Amino acid sequence: MSVIPTWFKALVIGALIGLILHKTYQAGAETERSKWLLKTALQTVSNQVAQAKKDRALRVLENRIASQAVEISTFYQGVMDENLKRKDSIIARLNNRTLRLSVPVSGPAATCQGAGSVSTSNQPQAAGETRAELSDSAAQFLVGIGAECDAEVIHANEVKDHLAACRAALEQQQFILKE
């Protein structure tokens, strides 16, 4: 005869079965959790690799934009320097009296034809047209104003080229970020 009651044996067997089922469930849950963690880690690594590629492409784009900006600025600085040299050359020619500026005038021809400098002007003269020579200060002023206007146009073209380069870079940046 057995000293352990039957109900106690059933209870112990039920507890053992419950313990085995519980351990099996925990092992399965841990396996699923491990799979999920592995999948999440792989996805994170994949996202980081993709982000690193985008960052690298953006850095290359940034370097290209910077070099384009330097090229544009250098080109237009050369144009501005050439404009300044041209202005200085014209003013020097005006001071040396190798260049004379004149304007057409209306009125009696005798008042404006006293100087022989009309024929030394680099401007073409129509037959019968009366011209008056500008004073040195007026000629230098007009040359200076013209050079300043040219400088503003050159600067506006530089800004336009910088904006076009920025617009193209922005489109490339958006393309890189969409990938």
Secondary structure, DSSP 8 states (H G I E B T S, - for coil): --SS-HHHHHHHHHHHHHHHHHHHHHHHHHHHHHHHHHHHHHHHHHHHHHHHHHHHHHHHHHHHHHHHHHHHHHHHHHHHHHHHHHHHHHHHHHHHTS---EEE--S-GGGT-S-GGGTT-SS---TT--EEE--HHHHHHHHHHHHHHHHHHHHHHHHHHHHHHHHHHHHHHHHHHH-
